[in-house]
Amino acid sequence: MLCNICLCVGQSKEDILTNIKDQMEIIDGYIEFETFYLDPEEFLDKMADHGAELEGYYEHERLKKIHRKVSTRNANLITEFYFWNDQLIYVNYKQRPYLYATNESGQKVLDYSRSFTKYESKHFFNNGERVDKETIGSPLDDVSPETDFVEYANKMKGLLDNKFYNKDTYSSLQGKWLYVQNTQDYIIFEGTIRFNFYDGKFANRLKTRIEEGVLVCFFPMDDRMYRYKIKSLDENVLTLIDEFSNEEFMYAKVE
């Protein structure tokens, strides 16, 4: 252990950057990624003007890379995160404003299908600390460059890992479930989002995660949280037990 500590302390910045770049080259060389997606509702608290997408690339059951694209009013914001042994090692962040095109009336309008890189920043990390940064160009006046990459990357990794490692359970949950004691009440699962309906009317939406057979439902913007043990789940019936009240809820699959 002492030898490992000495080796770590003795590493130069150049050695660390060389290791990171070697690891990135290995990741980019993978050809059999298993790709998992998050819908915008799953990773955004506020919807983007022109859509958003986030995908994680898994190799040998571990997340290696995240690609995120958020399309704002004026630009595409594209970020790539690289992971090695579940640790963030590299981030590439780009601001790509849209190009202009001439419409049929001869007016110049934004062409949301075309953009160019006006600003790019590259960040290298070791043990959760940034060891180097490179920038090209200047950022947009109305978009502040992102800086807190480690916390955000770990949050997105947590969302993707939850969906990836519980993919069979989430697959079984998808669709509409009627509450058997009152069929006017029902829930709908789309991805990792749970939509609640009471008396046939939309009530709220909650994000979810699964922790060792427990369905955790929570609101994105506050601390309210509900925990349900998944007692049974098949193609026809879902039974949940509220961990707080011990009340049992049985649902029948209809769609």
N, C-alpha and C positions, 0 to 999 in steps of 0.2 A: 504494500500500500504506500509506504514511504517513497519507493522508487517511482510509482505512478504520480504521486504528488510532485516530486522533483521534476519529472518529465513535463508535467503540465505547466509548472511555474517557469521552466526553462524554455518553453516554446516561444519563439519570436513571433511577431505579428506576421511576418512573411510566411513562416511555417504554417500558421493557422489559416491564412488566406489560401495558401496552396492546398491544404487539406480540404477546405470548403469547396474550392473549385474542382478538385478531383471528385468529391462526393456529388457535386452537381452534374458533372459529366457522366457519372455512373447512373444517376437518376434519369437524365435525359436519354440514356442509352437503353432504358427498359422498353420492351416492345409488347408486353402483355399486361398492361395496366388494366385493372378493374376500375371503371369510372363510376362514381356516385355523384348525384346531383342534389342540390338543395333548391327548392323553389324560392322566389323572392320573399314570400311570406314567412319562410322558415329562417331566414338569416337577416332580414331587414326589419327594423321597427317602423320605418317610414318608407313608403314606396318611392322608387325613382321615377323621374319624369318620363324616361323612354325605356324602362325595363332594366332588369338586372339578372345576372346568372352567376352561379357558383358551382364549381365541380371539383371533386377531390379524386386523386389518382392513387390507387392502392396497388402495391406489389408485395406478395407474400404476406397478406393480411395486415399490412402496416401502411399508413398514409405517408406518401412520399412528396406529393405536390398538390397545391391548391391553386386554381385559376379563378379569379373573380373579376367580373365586369359590371360596372354600374354606369348606366347611361343617364347623365344629368341633362339639364336644359341646353347646355352649350358644348358638352364634351363627353367622351367616354373616359372613365377612370378605370384603368386595368392594373391589377395587382397579381403577382405570382409569388407564392410562398413555397420554399423548399424545406423539407424536414429530413433529418438523419437521426436514427435511433430516437424518434419521437421528439426531437428538439429542433426548433427553428434555426436554420443556418443561413438563409438568404432570402431577401425580398427584392423584387423588382417592381417599381411603381411608376406608372406612366399617366400623364394627362394628355389626352388626344382630342383637341377641339375639332368640331365638324368643319368640313369644307363647305364652301358656298357653291350653289348651282343656279342656273338661270331657268326660271319656269316658263310656261307657255305665254305668260303675259309680259315676259321680258324683265321680270323682277328677280333680284338676287335673293335666294332663300337658303337656309341651311339644309344640307344634304346629310341626313342622319346615317346614311349607309357608307359615308366616306369620312375619314378623319386622318390627322397627321400628328406625330408626336412632337409636342411643343416643350414638354418637360419630362425628364426621366431621372429617377434616383435609384441607386443600387445600394443595398444595405447588407453587410455581412455580420453574422452573429456567432458567438461562441459562449456556451453555457449561459444563455439568456442575456448576454451583454453585447452591444454592438461594438465591433472591433474596427470597422471601416465603413466609409460612405463615399459614393461617387455620384455627382450630379451632372446632368447635361441640360442646357437650356434654362429657361426661366418659367416659373409656375404662372398659371392664369391668375388674373387679378381677383376674380370672384370665387376662386377655389383654393382653400388653404391646403397645402401638402400634408398628407398623413405622416405621423411621426411615431405613434405608440403601436408599433407593429407586433411586438411580442405578445402583449395581452390580447390583442385582437386575433392574432393567428391561433393562439391557444383556444380562444373561444370558438372560432370556426372549426378548429380541429375537433373540439369536443362535440359540436353539433354533427359533424360528418361521422365521427367514430360511433356516436350513439345510433345513427341511422344505419351505418354499415354493419356493426356487430349485432344489431337487432333486426336485420333486414327481413328475416322470416316472420317475426312477430308483426312488424309494421305492414308487411305484405298481407297478412291475414286480417289486419285491422281495417284496411282500406274499404271505404264505401259507407253505406247508410245503415244504421242500427236503430230499431225501434225499441223503446222501453216497454217491456211486456205488461207492466201494470198500468200504463197510460200511453197508448200508441200515438197520442198527439205530441208526446215528448220523444225526441230522438237525437242522435248524435251522428255526425259525419266526420270521417277521418280522410284527410287529403295530405299525403306525405306524412309529416310529423305534426300537423296542425289538427286540432280537434275543434269542431264547430258544434255548439250546443243550441238546440231549438226546444222551446217550451210552448205548449199549446199551438204548435205548428208555426211559431214565429221565431226568427233568429234572435238569440239572446246574447251570445258572445263567442269569441274564439280564443283558444288557449294553445300555447306551444306545449309540446310534450317531450319527455325523454323516458327511457326505460332503464330502471336500476334493479337488476337481479329479480326480475319478475314483478316489479312494481311499476305501474304507470304513473309518472309524475306529471301533473298538469299545472301550468302556471301562466300568469299574465305577463307579457313582455315588459310592461312599463311599471310594475309595482311588485311588492313582495308576496302577494297572495299565491298560495300553492296548495294543491290537493294531491293526495297520494292514494292510489287504489291498487290493491293486490290483484293481479290477474289470476282469478281462481280457475277459469276455464276459457278456452278460445278455440273455436273450430270454424268451419265454413258456415255454420248456422247460428251458433249461440256464443255470446260474450258475457261472462259473469265477472263483475268487479266487486271488490269489498273495500269500502272506505276504511282506511287504516285508523282514522280518528274516531269515527262513530261506530265502526264495525257493521255498518248497514250494508246489505247486499243489493246490488243492482244487476238485473238480468236483461239482456238485449237480444233481439232476434234480427238476423241479417236479412235485409230486403233488397239491397242493390249492391 
